[in-house]
Amino acid sequence: MQFASPVFNCATGQLTLRTTGGNGQPVEYQIPTLSQGWTTTNQFLITAKQAKKGLKLNARQRRGSDMGFDKADLDYDVPSCPGARMATETEPVSELTVSVLGNPVEGKTVIVEIRGAEGFPLHMQLTDITGRLITEQTIERAASVEIPRLLLDDRTSGMLLLQVNTPLKSKSLFKNA
């Protein structure tokens, strides 16, 4: 796995990380100056202040046969965008709240209520406690309140991990199926 050229949108300040190669396992991303921990979301919001600095981009992918990771990193300079409006540090960022409606989950659908992601890309990933991906869903631009429905397969039971990510925020919940 290695980094492909990132895509930066001057109008929105959105940086999309891209990788090539790999083994088919999910890729996790991190930009230490922007994100807390690792996320499967490959989109990050770059503020005007951050755009003036070089960024260290990190990606990792779990190896198929052992518990280690294959890693890639890239030093990235955000392109200059004359005349473009980018977010500033003083713009308020509301808290990301995630609620599962029903615990334990009944039937084959997990219904989630998400607030605090308005205007941002939203990525949801549901796994079992072994890390097996059950389902994932992406919303290109979230509304003020999103109520997505995540479908379960016939093999799903027990404890589930729901990860909800935006370019700026992340939440994880454990729920019973």
C-alpha positions, 0 to 999 in steps of 0.5 A, a space after each residue: 500500500 502507498 499514497 496516491 496524490 491527495 485531492 484538495 478542494 480549495 473552495 471547501 478546504 476538504 482534503 481527500 487522501 487516497 492510497 493504491 495497492 494493499 491487501 483488501 483490508 480497510 485502510 485507516 488514516 491519520 493526520 496527527 495535527 488534525 485528527 485524534 487517533 486513526 479513522 477509516 474516513 479519508 476526508 479531512 477539513 483543512 482550515 486556513 491556519 492549517 493550510 499554511 503548514 506542511 502536513 504529515 499524512 499517515 495510512 495503515 492497513 492490517 496485514 491479513 495473516 498477522 496482527 501487524 500493520 502495513 504503513 505508508 506516510 507522506 509529507 504534504 504541502 497544502 496548495 495555495 488557493 488565492 481568493 478561496 474562503 476556507 474555514 477558520 479556527 474560530 468557526 464553531 464546531 458542534 459536538 458530534 452526538 450518536 445515538 442508537 435507537 434501540 439497544 439491543 437491536 431488534 430485527 435486521 436494522 440498526 437505526 442511528 441518530 447523528 447530530 453535529 455533522 451538518 455540511 460534512 461528509 459522514 462515514 459509518 462503519 459497523 463491525 463485530 468485536 472481532 473486527 469483521 466488517 458488517 456494513 458501512 455507509 457514507 453520506 456525502 454531505 450530512 444534514 443537521 440530523 441524520 437517521 441512517 439505517 444500517 442493515 445486518 446480515 444473518 450472521 450478526 449477533 452479540 456485541 457490535 462496534 459502530 464508528 461514526 466519522 467526519 473529517 473533524 470528529 469521531 465517535 464509537 459506540 458498543 451495542 448489542 445485536 
